[in-house]
Amino acid sequence: MLKGNMQKNIAKEVTFEGKGLHSGENCMVRLIPARENTGIVFKRIDMEEDNIIPADFKYISNSNLCTTLKNYNSEAKIFTVEHLLAAIKGNDIDNLLIECNSPEIPALDGSALEFDKIIKQAGIYHQENTFKKFIVVKKEITVKNDNGSKITLSPSNEFKLKCIIKFPEPIGQQNLKFNKPLTEIYKEVFNARTFCFFRDMENLRSIIKNHLSEGIVLMDLIHNSGSDFVKVTIDSFDNITIKETSNIAKRIKNDDSILSMFPNGCRLEVTTPGIGSNLVKKFQYKKNIGRNILLEYYENDSSFVCDTFLLVDVKNEGIMLRKSKKDYFIFFENIKSAKIKVSID
């Protein structure tokens, strides 16, 4: 009996969490070993009835921007499953229960890489005496969609893959050809990430800046090409109220250019830096004078220092610090990271 033809499972349960690319929602995911012939199955644990969704093409309800699987007997669905399923297939896993407490799988690093690490952390084992199930392609099959994408399967005695993508420059048209097992191909492409165009981000950044009140600075912008989710992080020397962030979000969403960029609607999140966020702008240091900061910086152009200091003052070229009644001056260019030190009494 060939061991390579035996079904495979993970050796132990493993849990991870993260934020969804399209929804922006946090999701906890638990990978649980499953019995022989179970297949790959999702379970929405935040729903009580009809919450099982097999990872099967018959359950695909939408493939616009991402793949959505749905239980047609209920409202249970799970989307952005591609990278997780790629890692499962790339590791040749046959049986797995995937519990989720939210409708979208976390994006993690935007590729299958982190999912691959999680699966390998759990370990993989053969389920003895249970053969894998194979589908044999006996004639050529082609499936197309309305935007010109297509996939063709042809009978062959070995696995061959040819992939062509075509996007505007600088991505352009790219071609890949492989003549090796799928698990070997996976090792070469599993870290391929979702991407977006710089010009699109710059245009979006410009639109958002036009709707910021005086004194408010755009700190970060998260948006992936093909996604309708946009996260905007803003900050100011003065505290920004919830009402102000709400008003900014309304102005951005009602902008004609935004409506044109997102004809089906934009899911926008406007927020301020949270506890533990890195201090980047000079005004962020100034607003925190008198507080303790956790500082990582380079000393003498080589050695790396991590320590807690009292932030005393902010100058044009750096910051004044104090520790144990001794004063220090650190240049901005030598600072790797600076975060407010939060103490709980």
C-alpha positions in Angstrom: 0.0 0.0 0.0 1.5 3.3 -1.1 1.7 5.7 1.8 1.6 8.7 -0.5 -1.9 7.7 -1.6 -3.2 7.7 2.0 -5.5 10.5 3.2 -3.8 13.2 5.3 -4.8 15.2 8.3 -3.2 17.7 10.8 -1.8 16.2 13.9 -3.3 18.6 16.4 -5.7 21.5 16.8 -4.4 25.0 16.1 -6.0 28.4 16.5 -5.1 31.8 15.0 -6.9 35.1 14.4 -6.6 38.2 12.3 -8.6 40.8 10.4 -10.5 40.3 7.1 -9.3 42.0 4.0 -12.7 42.9 2.7 -14.8 43.2 5.8 -12.2 44.6 8.2 -13.7 42.3 10.9 -11.6 40.3 13.3 -12.0 36.5 13.0 -10.8 33.6 15.1 -10.1 30.4 13.2 -9.5 27.0 14.6 -8.2 24.1 12.5 -9.3 20.8 13.9 -8.3 17.3 12.8 -11.3 15.5 11.1 -12.2 11.9 10.5 -11.4 10.0 7.3 -13.5 11.1 4.2 -14.7 14.2 5.9 -13.1 16.5 3.4 -12.5 20.2 4.1 -15.4 21.7 6.0 -16.0 25.2 7.4 -18.2 25.7 10.5 -19.6 29.1 11.6 -19.5 28.8 15.3 -21.2 32.2 15.8 -24.3 30.6 14.2 -26.4 27.9 15.8 -28.3 26.2 12.8 -27.2 25.1 9.4 -23.7 26.5 10.0 -21.7 23.8 8.1 -20.2 24.8 4.7 -18.2 22.3 2.7 -15.2 23.6 0.7 -16.8 22.3 -2.5 -17.4 24.2 -5.8 -21.2 23.4 -5.5 -21.3 25.8 -2.5 -19.6 28.8 -4.3 -22.2 31.7 -4.2 -19.9 34.5 -5.4 -16.4 34.8 -6.9 -16.2 38.6 -7.4 -13.0 39.9 -5.7 -12.9 36.8 -3.5 -14.5 33.4 -3.3 -17.6 33.0 -1.1 -18.9 29.7 0.1 -22.5 29.5 1.3 -24.8 27.1 3.0 -27.9 27.5 0.9 -30.2 26.4 3.7 -29.3 29.4 5.8 -27.4 32.7 5.8 -24.1 31.0 6.8 -21.3 31.9 4.5 -17.5 32.2 4.6 -15.4 34.3 2.2 -11.8 35.1 1.2 -11.0 31.4 1.6 -8.5 31.2 -1.3 -5.1 31.5 0.5 -6.1 29.2 3.4 -7.4 26.5 1.0 -4.3 26.9 -1.1 -2.1 26.2 2.0 -4.4 23.2 2.8 -4.1 21.8 -0.7 -0.4 22.6 -0.9 0.2 20.5 2.2 -1.9 17.7 0.7 -4.4 17.8 3.5 -7.6 15.8 2.8 -9.7 16.1 6.0 -10.1 19.2 8.2 -12.7 21.0 10.2 -12.3 24.8 10.1 -14.2 26.7 12.8 -14.7 30.4 12.4 -16.5 33.0 14.5 -16.9 35.5 11.6 -17.8 35.4 7.9 -14.3 36.2 6.5 -11.0 34.4 6.8 -8.2 36.7 8.1 -5.9 38.0 5.4 -2.7 37.6 7.5 0.2 38.6 5.3 -1.9 38.6 2.1 -0.5 35.2 0.8 -0.7 31.5 1.8 2.7 31.8 3.6 1.4 32.4 7.2 -1.3 29.7 6.7 1.4 27.3 5.6 3.4 28.0 8.8 0.3 27.4 10.9 -0.5 24.1 9.3 3.1 22.9 9.6 3.1 24.0 13.2 0.1 21.6 13.8 2.0 18.8 12.0 0.7 16.4 9.3 0.1 12.7 9.5 -1.3 9.9 7.2 -4.6 8.4 8.0 -3.8 4.8 7.6 -5.9 2.4 5.5 -7.9 5.2 3.9 -7.1 6.0 0.3 -7.3 9.4 -1.3 -10.1 10.0 -3.8 -9.2 11.2 -7.3 -11.1 12.7 -10.2 -10.0 11.6 -13.6 -10.3 14.1 -16.5 -11.2 12.0 -19.6 -11.8 14.9 -22.0 -10.9 18.6 -22.3 -13.0 20.9 -20.3 -13.0 24.8 -20.4 -14.8 27.1 -18.0 -15.0 30.9 -18.7 -16.5 33.9 -17.0 -17.8 37.3 -18.3 -14.5 39.2 -17.7 -12.5 36.9 -20.0 -10.9 34.6 -17.4 -10.9 30.9 -18.2 -9.5 27.6 -17.1 -8.9 24.5 -19.2 -8.4 21.0 -18.0 -7.0 18.4 -20.4 -6.3 14.6 -20.0 -2.7 13.9 -19.1 -0.5 11.2 -17.5 1.3 13.8 -15.5 0.5 17.1 -13.9 1.3 20.2 -16.0 0.3 23.8 -15.2 0.4 26.9 -17.4 -0.8 30.1 -15.9 -1.2 33.5 -17.7 -2.1 36.8 -16.0 -2.6 40.2 -17.6 -2.8 43.5 -15.8 -1.9 47.1 -16.5 1.8 47.9 -16.2 4.0 47.5 -14.2 2.5 44.0 -13.6 1.7 43.5 -17.3 1.4 40.0 -18.7 3.2 37.2 -16.9 3.5 33.5 -17.7 4.3 30.5 -15.6 4.8 26.9 -16.7 5.3 23.9 -14.5 5.8 20.2 -15.1 5.9 18.8 -11.6 3.6 17.7 -8.8 1.2 20.3 -7.4 2.8 20.1 -4.0 6.1 21.1 -5.6 4.6 23.9 -7.6 3.0 25.2 -4.4 6.4 25.6 -2.7 7.4 28.1 -5.5 4.2 30.3 -5.4 2.7 30.1 -1.9 4.2 33.4 -0.9 2.6 35.3 -3.8 0.6 38.2 -2.3 -2.5 40.3 -3.2 -1.3 43.6 -4.7 -2.6 47.0 -5.6 -1.3 49.8 -7.9 0.7 52.7 -6.4 -1.1 55.2 -8.6 -4.5 54.0 -7.2 -3.3 54.4 -3.7 -1.9 57.9 -4.4 -5.2 59.0 -5.9 -7.2 57.6 -3.0 -4.8 59.2 -0.5 -5.3 62.6 -2.2 -9.1 62.3 -2.1 -9.0 61.4 1.6 -6.7 64.3 2.5 -9.1 66.8 0.9 -11.7 65.8 3.5 -9.6 66.1 6.6 -10.1 69.0 9.0 -7.3 71.5 9.6 -4.6 70.0 11.9 -5.6 66.4 11.2 -3.0 64.3 9.5 -3.4 61.1 7.4 -1.2 58.6 9.2 -1.9 55.3 7.3 -4.1 54.0 4.5 -4.9 50.4 3.9 -6.6 49.2 0.7 -6.0 46.2 -1.5 -6.7 46.2 -5.2 -10.1 44.6 -5.9 -11.3 45.1 -2.3 -14.1 47.5 -1.3 -12.6 47.8 2.2 -10.6 51.0 3.1 -9.1 51.7 6.4 -8.0 55.3 7.2 -5.9 56.1 10.3 -5.7 59.8 11.3 -4.1 61.7 14.1 -3.8 65.3 15.4 -2.0 67.2 18.2 -5.4 67.7 19.8 -7.6 64.7 20.6 -10.0 63.6 17.7 -13.5 63.0 18.8 -15.7 60.1 17.7 -18.0 62.6 16.1 -15.2 64.1 14.1 -14.1 60.7 12.7 -17.7 59.9 11.8 -18.1 63.2 9.9 -14.8 62.6 8.0 -16.0 59.1 7.1 -19.3 60.6 5.8 -17.5 63.2 3.7 -15.2 60.6 2.2 -17.9 58.1 1.3 -20.0 60.8 -0.4 -17.2 62.1 -2.5 -18.0 61.7 -6.2 -14.5 60.2 -6.9 -15.0 57.6 -4.2 -18.5 56.7 -5.6 -16.9 56.3 -9.0 -14.0 54.1 -7.6 -16.4 51.9 -5.6 -19.7 51.7 -7.7 -21.0 48.9 -5.4 -20.2 50.8 -2.2 -17.2 51.3 0.0 -16.8 49.8 3.5 -14.8 52.6 5.1 -13.2 52.6 8.6 -11.8 55.8 9.9 -9.8 55.4 13.1 -7.0 56.9 15.3 -3.8 55.2 16.3 -4.5 52.7 19.2 -2.5 52.0 22.3 0.9 50.5 21.3 1.0 52.3 17.9 4.3 53.7 16.8 5.0 57.4 17.2 5.9 58.7 13.7 5.2 62.4 13.4 6.9 65.1 15.5 3.5 66.3 16.8 2.8 62.8 18.2 6.0 63.1 20.3 5.0 66.6 21.5 1.5 65.6 22.6 3.1 62.9 24.8 5.7 65.0 26.6 5.7 64.0 30.2 4.8 60.4 29.5 7.0 57.3 29.5 7.9 55.8 26.1 9.3 52.5 25.1 12.1 53.4 22.7 14.1 51.2 20.3 17.0 53.1 18.8 20.5 52.6 17.3 23.5 53.8 19.4 26.8 54.6 17.8 25.5 53.6 14.3 25.7 49.9 15.2 24.5 48.7 18.6 20.7 48.4 19.2 19.1 49.7 22.4 15.6 49.0 23.8 14.6 50.8 27.0 11.9 52.9 28.7 12.5 56.7 29.1 10.5 59.8 30.3 9.9 62.0 27.2 11.0 65.5 28.4 11.1 67.6 25.2 11.0 67.5 21.4 13.5 69.4 19.3 13.8 69.8 15.5 16.3 67.0 15.1 15.3 64.6 18.0 13.9 64.1 21.4 15.1 64.8 25.0 14.7 61.9 27.4 15.3 61.2 31.0 16.1 58.0 32.9 17.4 57.7 36.5 17.9 61.4 36.7 20.2 61.3 33.6 19.2 63.2 30.4 19.6 61.8 26.9 19.2 63.2 23.4 18.2 60.8 20.6 18.1 61.9 16.9 14.9 61.0 15.0 17.0 59.3 12.3 18.3 56.8 14.9 14.9 55.9 16.3 13.6 52.5 15.1 10.3 52.6 17.1 8.8 54.6 19.9 5.6 53.7 21.7 3.8 55.0 24.7 4.5 52.9 27.8 1.1 52.0 29.3 1.2 51.0 33.0 -1.7 49.4 34.8 -1.8 50.1 38.5 
